[in-house]
Amino acid sequence: MSEGAAGPFRSGVRLTPAQMATFLDTLTATGNVRAASRAAGPSGTTFYNRRRIDPAFAAAWETARAVAYERVEAAARAQAVARLALTEEAPTVADGRAPGRGR
């Protein structure tokens, strides 16, 4: 980050509250900075610069990523459980009797 008379370098593009909200909402949903910046409009570099100079935005970014990662992990666990359920052998009917019933 370069320093000058005006302080830390800032991107020439200002972010609106709506753009920041869209970025954070999309980041929460996807965990993907590129997708979030595309949804919000400005480039990813603009959002990275904002994160570097704005501690509140940086904290919101990390929260959004954490939520996104939790969702991905939960989905992976659910898929693993579903696959295990499919691989277990289902009870079969022998001699016309329902499984687990005495003779």
Secondary structure, 3 states (H helix, E strand, C coil): CCEECCEECCCCCCCCHHHHHHHHHHHHHHCCHHHHHHHHCCCHHHHHHHHHHCHHHHHHHHHHHHHHHHHHHHHHHHHHHHHHHHHCCCCCCECCECCCCCC
